[in-house]
Amino acid sequence: MISKFEYTTLAPTEDIQQLGSILEQCFLMATGDSETYINRVGSENFRVIYRDKQVAGGLGIISMGQWWGGQRVPMAGIAAVGIAPEYRGGGAAIALVKHTLQELHTQEVPISVLYPATQRLYRKAGYEQAGSYCIWEIPTETIQVREQTLPLQSVDVSNHQIFHDLYHQQAKLIHGYLDRNQVIWQALIQPDGQETVYGYLIGNKEKPQGYIIVSQHSTKDGAILKVRDWVILTATAAQTFWSFVASHRSQIEKVRWKSSVIDSLTLLLPEQTAKIHSHDRWMLRVIDVVKALEMRGYPPGIQAELHLAVQDDLLVANNGKFILSVANGRGEVTKGGKGEFQLDIKELAPLYTSLFTPQHLQLVGKLNATETALSAATQIFAGDSPWMTNFF
């Protein structure tokens, strides 16, 4: 199926225009928006697939990192996968994704993450559910947190570097958080239409304890304050976060923010009036088994050994038996072993990210393991439920 298509980088202006037209049709963009998006990501970071010398579709690759167990793992974010209508259903999409994975493997990229429009396509390429993207909502009048314990400093969001160090302090502690590419930061502060994006440092400007980036929206259900991004590093910063959003109650009916499925910020609320507005799952693909397992962090104090047997029909270097030895929060992988923990490459994703426990995965037939191997894997991959705040 792959041989029917030609895979290459995006270069000629005419091809950029063709891909832009495809993306605008696929993602309901306004005319010209695709050019802005392609320029933001960088045309050199797009890949296209041709059929009979015509652009059949393309995608963007955003190079960044992701935090796992307190360690940064290099990651390729896959974005804007679009196929022209006349080429859909003919294998163009899976060919494009598989070619991209093969390229990333030669570049020794450990993992890849994407948001799926359809899971079936990406599962064929070895991706699986791996973490959450969750938007919470609360009626402003029910927050009932009034005391502002720290000062707030208004800042210009276009200078987003002012937020980077604070974000990094929080990101490395959260399972699945991004080490953001500039593309992600630019999208974060970019206004949608006529809106204005506001930014505030929480605490003293010389030593802030967090920040909040917001925008206001009028909808048929009333005015909404959207928290585009936030960092909370202390308990007093968390208190100030809630008092700040509550101060909008005279004009704003609801507040929305992104957080984990179990949000510790809601513990400061007097009642359980905050609800999950939407919940999606992103998918991850292990591209290099050895690098992915060795670069990830593990629970400190655990010393264990897991004998894996991995099946990967696309990237043959991932096939076979591996021994993962974990001590002092780090892992080492060697070839060989007993193969007591058997799974397909896509099932390695939710195990790797701690989205599901080994017992849960075995219960639904996603792996086959001995009791000893299950026990070792449970210790090794114990962690908080993975999540991130950025959609790409």
C-alpha positions as a LaTeX table, in Angstrom:
\begin{tabular}{lrrr}
\hline
Residue & $x$ (\AA) & $y$ (\AA) & $z$ (\AA) \\
\hline
Met1 & 0.00 & 0.00 & 0.00 \\
Ile2 & 2.82 & 2.41 & 0.88 \\
Ser3 & 4.49 & 1.90 & $-2.53$ \\
Lys4 & 1.62 & 3.68 & $-4.34$ \\
Phe5 & 2.69 & 6.96 & $-2.77$ \\
Glu6 & 5.76 & 9.16 & $-2.77$ \\
Tyr7 & 6.74 & 10.67 & 0.59 \\
Thr8 & 8.90 & 13.78 & 0.80 \\
Thr9 & 9.46 & 17.16 & 2.43 \\
Leu10 & 7.40 & 20.23 & 1.56 \\
Ala11 & 9.36 & 22.57 & $-0.67$ \\
Pro12 & 7.92 & 24.24 & $-3.80$ \\
Thr13 & 5.57 & 27.19 & $-3.33$ \\
Glu14 & 2.93 & 25.47 & $-5.46$ \\
Asp15 & 2.99 & 22.42 & $-3.20$ \\
Ile16 & 2.66 & 24.63 & $-0.11$ \\
Gln17 & $-0.44$ & 26.19 & $-1.64$ \\
Gln18 & $-1.88$ & 22.76 & $-2.48$ \\
Leu19 & $-1.28$ & 21.48 & 1.05 \\
Gly20 & $-2.71$ & 24.70 & 2.49 \\
Ser21 & $-5.88$ & 24.23 & 0.49 \\
Ile22 & $-6.17$ & 20.64 & 1.75 \\
Leu23 & $-5.69$ & 21.68 & 5.38 \\
Glu24 & $-8.26$ & 24.47 & 5.08 \\
Gln25 & $-10.80$ & 21.98 & 3.77 \\
Cys26 & $-9.95$ & 19.31 & 6.36 \\
Phe27 & $-9.98$ & 21.61 & 9.40 \\
Leu28 & $-12.60$ & 24.18 & 8.36 \\
Met29 & $-10.04$ & 26.98 & 8.27 \\
Ala30 & $-10.73$ & 30.39 & 6.78 \\
Thr31 & $-9.00$ & 31.12 & 3.50 \\
Gly32 & $-5.38$ & 32.07 & 4.21 \\
Asp33 & $-5.27$ & 30.63 & 7.74 \\
Ser34 & $-3.31$ & 27.61 & 6.52 \\
Glu35 & $-0.49$ & 29.86 & 5.32 \\
Thr36 & $-0.22$ & 31.38 & 8.79 \\
Tyr37 & $-0.20$ & 27.93 & 10.39 \\
Ile38 & 2.38 & 26.48 & 7.98 \\
Asn39 & 4.64 & 29.49 & 8.55 \\
Arg40 & 4.29 & 29.13 & 12.32 \\
Val41 & 5.23 & 25.45 & 12.31 \\
Gly42 & 7.79 & 25.99 & 9.53 \\
Ser43 & 7.36 & 24.59 & 6.02 \\
Glu44 & 10.54 & 22.52 & 6.56 \\
Asn45 & 8.69 & 20.64 & 9.32 \\
Phe46 & 5.89 & 19.44 & 7.04 \\
Arg47 & 5.84 & 16.17 & 5.14 \\
Val48 & 3.67 & 15.50 & 2.13 \\
Ile49 & 2.58 & 12.43 & 0.23 \\
Tyr50 & 2.08 & 12.43 & $-3.53$ \\
Arg51 & $-0.08$ & 10.26 & $-5.74$ \\
Asp52 & 0.45 & 10.59 & $-9.49$ \\
Lys53 & 2.56 & 13.74 & $-8.90$ \\
Gln54 & $-0.29$ & 15.45 & $-7.03$ \\
Val55 & $-0.21$ & 16.38 & $-3.34$ \\
Ala56 & $-2.54$ & 13.88 & $-1.68$ \\
Gly57 & $-2.00$ & 15.11 & 1.88 \\
Gly58 & 0.48 & 16.09 & 4.52 \\
Leu59 & 1.26 & 16.61 & 8.20 \\
Gly60 & 3.40 & 18.72 & 10.50 \\
Ile61 & 6.11 & 17.53 & 12.88 \\
Ile62 & 6.65 & 19.60 & 16.03 \\
Ser63 & 9.88 & 18.65 & 17.83 \\
Met64 & 9.64 & 19.03 & 21.59 \\
Gly65 & 9.92 & 16.97 & 24.76 \\
Gln66 & 7.65 & 15.37 & 27.32 \\
Trp67 & 8.20 & 14.85 & 31.04 \\
Trp68 & 7.98 & 11.28 & 32.31 \\
Gly69 & 8.95 & 10.45 & 35.88 \\
Gly70 & 10.78 & 13.77 & 36.24 \\
Gln71 & 12.90 & 13.21 & 33.13 \\
Arg72 & 12.58 & 14.88 & 29.73 \\
Val73 & 12.08 & 12.47 & 26.82 \\
Pro74 & 12.47 & 13.91 & 23.28 \\
Met75 & 9.13 & 13.70 & 21.47 \\
Ala76 & 7.77 & 14.37 & 17.99 \\
Gly77 & 4.30 & 15.91 & 18.04 \\
Ile78 & 2.28 & 15.07 & 14.93 \\
Ala79 & $-0.15$ & 17.79 & 13.88 \\
Ala80 & $-2.49$ & 18.76 & 11.04 \\
Val81 & $-2.74$ & 15.36 & 9.37 \\
Gly82 & $-4.83$ & 16.18 & 6.31 \\
Ile83 & $-5.75$ & 14.17 & 3.21 \\
Ala84 & $-7.51$ & 15.60 & 0.14 \\
Pro85 & $-11.08$ & 14.22 & $-0.19$ \\
Glu86 & $-10.37$ & 12.51 & $-3.53$ \\
Tyr87 & $-7.56$ & 10.46 & $-1.93$ \\
Arg88 & $-9.32$ & 9.42 & 1.28 \\
Gly89 & $-9.98$ & 5.73 & 1.77 \\
Gly90 & $-7.14$ & 4.76 & $-0.54$ \\
Gly91 & $-4.39$ & 4.30 & 2.02 \\
Ala92 & $-2.84$ & 7.77 & 1.76 \\
Ala93 & $-3.22$ & 8.61 & 5.46 \\
Ile94 & $-1.71$ & 5.40 & 6.84 \\
Ala95 & 1.09 & 5.57 & 4.26 \\
Leu96 & 1.86 & 9.15 & 5.31 \\
Val97 & 1.94 & 8.30 & 9.02 \\
Lys98 & 4.02 & 5.14 & 8.57 \\
His99 & 6.58 & 6.91 & 6.39 \\
Thr100 & 6.83 & 9.65 & 9.03 \\
Leu101 & 7.43 & 7.11 & 11.80 \\
Gln102 & 10.14 & 5.41 & 9.77 \\
Glu103 & 11.84 & 8.78 & 9.26 \\
Leu104 & 11.61 & 9.61 & 12.97 \\
His105 & 13.06 & 6.21 & 13.85 \\
Thr106 & 16.14 & 6.90 & 11.69 \\
Gln107 & 16.49 & 10.19 & 13.62 \\
Glu108 & 16.42 & 8.22 & 16.90 \\
Val109 & 13.34 & 10.01 & 18.25 \\
Pro110 & 12.08 & 7.92 & 21.22 \\
Ile111 & 8.34 & 8.71 & 21.19 \\
Ser112 & 5.61 & 10.51 & 19.23 \\
Val113 & 2.31 & 12.02 & 20.41 \\
Leu114 & $-0.80$ & 13.19 & 18.57 \\
Tyr115 & $-4.46$ & 14.05 & 19.02 \\
Pro116 & $-6.51$ & 11.63 & 16.89 \\
Ala117 & $-9.47$ & 12.53 & 14.72 \\
Thr118 & $-9.96$ & 8.76 & 14.50 \\
Gln119 & $-8.24$ & 6.14 & 16.65 \\
Arg120 & $-8.49$ & 3.35 & 14.08 \\
Leu121 & $-6.01$ & 4.96 & 11.69 \\
Tyr122 & $-3.36$ & 5.65 & 14.31 \\
Arg123 & $-3.71$ & 2.30 & 16.02 \\
Lys124 & $-2.74$ & 0.72 & 12.69 \\
Ala125 & 0.51 & 2.68 & 12.97 \\
Gly126 & 1.20 & 1.64 & 16.58 \\
Tyr127 & $-0.31$ & 4.55 & 18.53 \\
Glu128 & $-2.56$ & 4.02 & 21.54 \\
Gln129 & $-4.38$ & 6.07 & 24.19 \\
Ala130 & $-1.81$ & 7.53 & 26.56 \\
Gly131 & $-3.09$ & 10.56 & 28.49 \\
Ser132 & $-5.82$ & 13.12 & 29.07 \\
Tyr133 & $-6.71$ & 16.59 & 27.81 \\
Cys134 & $-9.35$ & 17.83 & 30.20 \\
Ile135 & $-11.29$ & 21.12 & 30.36 \\
Trp136 & $-13.04$ & 21.99 & 33.62 \\
Glu137 & $-15.87$ & 24.49 & 34.12 \\
Ile138 & $-17.34$ & 26.25 & 37.15 \\
Pro139 & $-20.05$ & 28.91 & 37.62 \\
Thr140 & $-18.15$ & 31.99 & 38.78 \\
Glu141 & $-20.58$ & 32.81 & 41.57 \\
Thr142 & $-19.98$ & 29.43 & 43.26 \\
Ile143 & $-16.21$ & 29.84 & 43.69 \\
Gln144 & $-16.60$ & 31.75 & 46.97 \\
Val145 & $-12.85$ & 32.33 & 47.39 \\
Arg146 & $-12.38$ & 36.02 & 48.13 \\
Glu147 & $-9.04$ & 36.56 & 49.88 \\
Gln148 & $-6.21$ & 37.42 & 47.48 \\
Thr149 & $-3.10$ & 36.35 & 49.35 \\
Leu150 & $-0.55$ & 37.48 & 46.74 \\
Pro151 & $-0.27$ & 40.50 & 44.44 \\
Leu152 & $-0.90$ & 40.19 & 40.71 \\
Gln153 & 1.31 & 41.84 & 38.09 \\
Ser154 & $-0.13$ & 42.49 & 34.62 \\
Val155 & 2.37 & 41.57 & 31.88 \\
Asp156 & 2.53 & 41.64 & 28.10 \\
Val157 & 1.90 & 38.07 & 26.90 \\
Ser158 & 3.72 & 38.68 & 23.61 \\
Asn159 & 6.92 & 38.43 & 25.66 \\
His160 & 6.10 & 34.85 & 26.61 \\
Gln161 & 9.70 & 34.17 & 27.71 \\
Ile162 & 8.72 & 35.72 & 31.03 \\
Phe163 & 6.64 & 32.59 & 31.71 \\
His164 & 9.13 & 29.95 & 30.58 \\
Asp165 & 11.07 & 29.35 & 33.80 \\
Leu166 & 7.90 & 29.17 & 35.89 \\
Tyr167 & 6.36 & 26.75 & 33.42 \\
His168 & 9.48 & 24.58 & 33.47 \\
Gln169 & 9.36 & 24.35 & 37.28 \\
Gln170 & 5.82 & 22.98 & 37.12 \\
Ala171 & 6.17 & 20.90 & 33.94 \\
Lys172 & 8.95 & 18.63 & 35.17 \\
Leu173 & 6.74 & 17.57 & 38.10 \\
Ile174 & 3.71 & 16.60 & 36.00 \\
His175 & 3.47 & 13.24 & 34.26 \\
Gly176 & 3.00 & 13.93 & 30.53 \\
Tyr177 & 3.56 & 17.69 & 30.46 \\
Leu178 & 5.25 & 19.15 & 27.40 \\
Asp179 & 8.65 & 20.72 & 27.15 \\
Arg180 & 7.09 & 23.25 & 24.78 \\
Asn181 & 8.28 & 24.14 & 21.32 \\
Gln182 & 8.03 & 27.83 & 20.36 \\
Val183 & 5.11 & 26.84 & 18.11 \\
Ile184 & 3.15 & 25.82 & 21.21 \\
Trp185 & 3.95 & 29.06 & 23.03 \\
Gln186 & 2.96 & 31.17 & 20.02 \\
Ala187 & $-0.39$ & 29.38 & 19.69 \\
Leu188 & $-0.98$ & 29.87 & 23.40 \\
Ile189 & $-0.77$ & 33.66 & 23.28 \\
Gln190 & $-2.30$ & 34.12 & 19.80 \\
Pro191 & $-5.75$ & 35.80 & 20.00 \\
Asp192 & $-8.70$ & 34.11 & 18.27 \\
Gly193 & $-10.45$ & 36.70 & 16.16 \\
Gln194 & $-11.16$ & 39.93 & 18.05 \\
Glu195 & $-10.38$ & 38.67 & 21.55 \\
Thr196 & $-7.62$ & 39.99 & 23.80 \\
Val197 & $-5.25$ & 37.75 & 25.73 \\
Tyr198 & $-4.25$ & 38.91 & 29.22 \\
Gly199 & $-1.34$ & 37.70 & 31.34 \\
Tyr200 & $-0.59$ & 38.09 & 35.06 \\
Leu201 & 2.29 & 37.03 & 37.25 \\
Ile202 & 1.21 & 35.76 & 40.66 \\
Gly203 & 3.33 & 37.18 & 43.49 \\
Asn204 & 6.22 & 39.61 & 43.45 \\
Lys205 & 7.59 & 40.34 & 39.99 \\
Glu206 & 11.13 & 39.59 & 41.19 \\
Lys207 & 10.15 & 36.14 & 42.49 \\
Pro208 & 6.70 & 35.11 & 41.17 \\
Gln209 & 4.96 & 31.98 & 42.43 \\
Gly210 & 3.00 & 31.31 & 39.26 \\
Tyr211 & 1.09 & 32.95 & 36.44 \\
Ile212 & $-2.26$ & 32.97 & 34.70 \\
Ile213 & $-3.09$ & 33.69 & 31.05 \\
Val214 & $-6.75$ & 34.34 & 30.23 \\
Ser215 & $-9.17$ & 35.55 & 27.57 \\
Gln216 & $-12.86$ & 36.53 & 27.72 \\
His217 & $-15.59$ & 35.25 & 25.39 \\
Ser218 & $-19.25$ & 36.06 & 24.81 \\
Thr219 & $-21.33$ & 32.96 & 24.01 \\
Lys220 & $-25.01$ & 32.07 & 23.76 \\
Asp221 & $-24.68$ & 30.62 & 27.28 \\
Gly222 & $-23.20$ & 33.82 & 28.69 \\
Ala223 & $-19.73$ & 35.28 & 29.15 \\
Ile224 & $-16.89$ & 32.83 & 29.78 \\
Leu225 & $-13.42$ & 33.42 & 31.17 \\
Lys226 & $-11.03$ & 30.95 & 29.55 \\
Val227 & $-7.82$ & 30.21 & 31.40 \\
Arg228 & $-5.47$ & 29.52 & 28.51 \\
Asp229 & $-2.54$ & 28.54 & 30.72 \\
Trp230 & $-1.60$ & 28.57 & 34.37 \\
Val231 & 1.25 & 27.70 & 36.69 \\
Ile232 & 0.71 & 27.33 & 40.44 \\
Leu233 & 3.86 & 26.66 & 42.49 \\
Thr234 & 2.63 & 27.35 & 46.05 \\
Ala235 & $-0.51$ & 27.08 & 48.18 \\
Thr236 & $-0.81$ & 30.87 & 48.37 \\
Ala237 & $-0.59$ & 31.05 & 44.57 \\
Ala238 & $-3.47$ & 28.54 & 44.34 \\
Gln239 & $-5.56$ & 30.70 & 46.68 \\
Thr240 & $-4.77$ & 33.77 & 44.56 \\
Phe241 & $-5.71$ & 31.89 & 41.37 \\
Trp242 & $-9.22$ & 31.28 & 42.67 \\
Ser243 & $-9.68$ & 34.77 & 44.10 \\
Phe244 & $-8.58$ & 36.24 & 40.76 \\
Val245 & $-11.06$ & 34.27 & 38.63 \\
Ala246 & $-13.81$ & 34.82 & 41.23 \\
Ser247 & $-13.29$ & 38.59 & 40.95 \\
His248 & $-14.78$ & 38.41 & 37.43 \\
Arg249 & $-18.18$ & 37.26 & 38.74 \\
Ser250 & $-20.01$ & 40.54 & 38.01 \\
Gln251 & $-19.53$ & 40.08 & 34.24 \\
Ile252 & $-18.49$ & 36.43 & 33.77 \\
Glu253 & $-20.91$ & 33.52 & 34.23 \\
Lys254 & $-18.43$ & 30.64 & 33.92 \\
Val255 & $-14.72$ & 29.93 & 34.14 \\
Arg256 & $-12.99$ & 27.20 & 32.12 \\
Trp257 & $-9.48$ & 25.90 & 32.70 \\
Lys258 & $-7.39$ & 22.88 & 31.68 \\
Ser259 & $-6.26$ & 20.39 & 34.27 \\
Ser260 & $-6.00$ & 16.72 & 35.14 \\
Val261 & $-8.95$ & 14.36 & 35.47 \\
Ile262 & $-8.46$ & 14.60 & 39.25 \\
Asp263 & $-7.76$ & 18.30 & 39.84 \\
Ser264 & $-6.17$ & 19.20 & 43.18 \\
Leu265 & $-7.02$ & 22.89 & 42.68 \\
Thr266 & $-10.68$ & 22.05 & 43.28 \\
Leu267 & $-9.86$ & 21.07 & 46.87 \\
Leu268 & $-9.87$ & 24.79 & 47.70 \\
Leu269 & $-13.49$ & 25.18 & 46.61 \\
Pro270 & $-16.26$ & 25.13 & 49.25 \\
Glu271 & $-18.51$ & 22.81 & 47.22 \\
Gln272 & $-18.17$ & 20.39 & 44.30 \\
Thr273 & $-19.49$ & 22.86 & 41.74 \\
Ala274 & $-16.59$ & 22.42 & 39.30 \\
Lys275 & $-17.35$ & 19.85 & 36.61 \\
Ile276 & $-15.45$ & 18.40 & 33.66 \\
His277 & $-16.69$ & 20.20 & 30.56 \\
Ser278 & $-14.84$ & 17.99 & 28.06 \\
His279 & $-12.37$ & 15.14 & 28.20 \\
Asp280 & $-10.27$ & 13.78 & 25.34 \\
Arg281 & $-7.37$ & 11.36 & 25.18 \\
Trp282 & $-4.18$ & 11.88 & 23.21 \\
Met283 & $-2.20$ & 8.97 & 21.79 \\
Leu284 & 1.46 & 8.01 & 22.02 \\
Arg285 & 3.68 & 5.79 & 19.88 \\
Val286 & 6.93 & 4.30 & 21.14 \\
Ile287 & 9.31 & 4.73 & 18.20 \\
Asp288 & 12.51 & 3.46 & 19.83 \\
Val289 & 11.87 & 0.96 & 22.64 \\
Val290 & 15.35 & 1.11 & 24.14 \\
Lys291 & 15.67 & 4.91 & 24.12 \\
Ala292 & 12.11 & 5.47 & 25.34 \\
Leu293 & 12.56 & 3.15 & 28.32 \\
Glu294 & 16.04 & 4.38 & 29.22 \\
Met295 & 15.30 & 8.11 & 29.00 \\
Arg296 & 12.15 & 7.98 & 31.12 \\
Gly297 & 12.25 & 8.44 & 34.90 \\
Tyr298 & 10.91 & 5.84 & 37.35 \\
Pro299 & 9.72 & 5.86 & 40.98 \\
Pro300 & 12.66 & 6.39 & 43.35 \\
Gly301 & 13.39 & 3.58 & 45.75 \\
Ile302 & 12.24 & 0.89 & 43.33 \\
Gln303 & 14.65 & $-1.84$ & 42.25 \\
Ala304 & 13.06 & $-4.26$ & 39.81 \\
Glu305 & 13.57 & $-6.12$ & 36.55 \\
Leu306 & 11.01 & $-6.64$ & 33.78 \\
His307 & 11.43 & $-9.14$ & 30.93 \\
Leu308 & 9.56 & $-7.73$ & 27.93 \\
Ala309 & 8.65 & $-9.31$ & 24.60 \\
Val310 & 7.58 & $-6.62$ & 22.10 \\
Gln311 & 5.95 & $-7.04$ & 18.70 \\
Asp312 & 6.25 & $-4.15$ & 16.21 \\
Asp313 & 5.16 & $-4.85$ & 12.63 \\
Leu314 & 6.42 & $-1.51$ & 11.31 \\
Leu315 & 9.74 & $-0.78$ & 13.05 \\
Val316 & 11.50 & $-4.12$ & 13.19 \\
Ala317 & 14.27 & $-2.90$ & 15.51 \\
Asn318 & 11.66 & $-2.83$ & 18.28 \\
Asn319 & 10.84 & $-6.51$ & 17.86 \\
Gly320 & 12.15 & $-9.04$ & 20.33 \\
Lys321 & 12.95 & $-9.55$ & 23.98 \\
Phe322 & 14.26 & $-6.83$ & 26.28 \\
Ile323 & 15.23 & $-6.70$ & 29.94 \\
Leu324 & 14.37 & $-3.42$ & 31.67 \\
Ser325 & 16.36 & $-3.03$ & 34.89 \\
Val326 & 15.26 & $-0.15$ & 37.14 \\
Ala327 & 17.18 & 1.30 & 40.12 \\
Asn328 & 17.58 & 4.77 & 41.64 \\
Gly329 & 14.85 & 6.21 & 39.42 \\
Arg330 & 16.52 & 5.28 & 36.11 \\
Gly331 & 16.21 & 2.37 & 33.69 \\
Glu332 & 18.69 & 0.33 & 31.67 \\
Val333 & 17.69 & $-1.92$ & 28.76 \\
Thr334 & 19.50 & $-4.97$ & 27.44 \\
Lys335 & 18.48 & $-7.36$ & 24.67 \\
Gly336 & 17.32 & $-10.85$ & 25.62 \\
Gly337 & 15.58 & $-12.22$ & 28.67 \\
Lys338 & 12.64 & $-14.52$ & 29.38 \\
Gly339 & 9.92 & $-12.56$ & 27.56 \\
Glu340 & 7.51 & $-12.92$ & 30.48 \\
Phe341 & 5.67 & $-9.69$ & 29.64 \\
Gln342 & 4.32 & $-9.94$ & 26.08 \\
Leu343 & 2.63 & $-7.06$ & 24.27 \\
Asp344 & 2.28 & $-5.25$ & 20.95 \\
Ile345 & 4.08 & $-1.93$ & 20.48 \\
Lys346 & 0.83 & 0.05 & 20.71 \\
Glu347 & $-0.04$ & $-1.52$ & 24.06 \\
Leu348 & 3.31 & $-0.35$ & 25.40 \\
Ala349 & 2.05 & 3.27 & 25.18 \\
Pro350 & $-0.56$ & 3.27 & 28.01 \\
Leu351 & 1.82 & 1.20 & 30.15 \\
Tyr352 & 4.71 & 3.61 & 29.48 \\
Thr353 & 2.60 & 6.63 & 30.45 \\
Ser354 & 0.87 & 4.98 & 33.47 \\
Leu355 & $-2.56$ & 5.68 & 31.96 \\
Phe356 & $-3.58$ & 2.10 & 32.73 \\
Thr357 & $-2.10$ & $-0.41$ & 35.16 \\
Pro358 & $-0.64$ & $-3.69$ & 33.89 \\
Gln359 & $-3.56$ & $-5.54$ & 35.50 \\
His360 & $-6.08$ & $-3.41$ & 33.62 \\
Leu361 & $-4.28$ & $-3.98$ & 30.33 \\
Gln362 & $-4.15$ & $-7.74$ & 30.86 \\
Leu363 & $-7.81$ & $-7.79$ & 31.90 \\
Val364 & $-8.88$ & $-6.39$ & 28.51 \\
Gly365 & $-6.52$ & $-8.65$ & 26.59 \\
Lys366 & $-3.86$ & $-6.05$ & 25.71 \\
Leu367 & $-0.94$ & $-8.02$ & 27.14 \\
Asn368 & 0.01 & $-11.45$ & 28.42 \\
Ala369 & 2.22 & $-11.70$ & 31.49 \\
Thr370 & 3.16 & $-13.91$ & 34.41 \\
Glu371 & 2.24 & $-12.85$ & 37.94 \\
Thr372 & 5.89 & $-12.06$ & 38.64 \\
Ala373 & 6.13 & $-9.84$ & 35.56 \\
Leu374 & 2.84 & $-8.10$ & 36.39 \\
Ser375 & 4.10 & $-7.31$ & 39.87 \\
Ala376 & 7.38 & $-5.90$ & 38.54 \\
Ala377 & 5.62 & $-3.80$ & 35.87 \\
Thr378 & 3.19 & $-2.41$ & 38.45 \\
Gln379 & 6.08 & $-1.12$ & 40.56 \\
Ile380 & 8.09 & 0.19 & 37.61 \\
Phe381 & 5.29 & 2.07 & 35.84 \\
Ala382 & 3.48 & 3.42 & 38.92 \\
Gly383 & 2.67 & 7.09 & 38.44 \\
Asp384 & 0.07 & 9.84 & 38.40 \\
Ser385 & $-2.52$ & 9.83 & 35.63 \\
Pro386 & $-0.83$ & 11.56 & 32.64 \\
Trp387 & $-2.19$ & 14.80 & 31.19 \\
Met388 & $-1.26$ & 17.98 & 29.37 \\
Thr389 & $-2.77$ & 21.40 & 28.77 \\
Asn390 & $-1.82$ & 21.89 & 25.11 \\
Phe391 & $-3.70$ & 20.78 & 22.02 \\
Phe392 & $-1.68$ & 20.59 & 18.81 \\
\hline
\end{tabular}
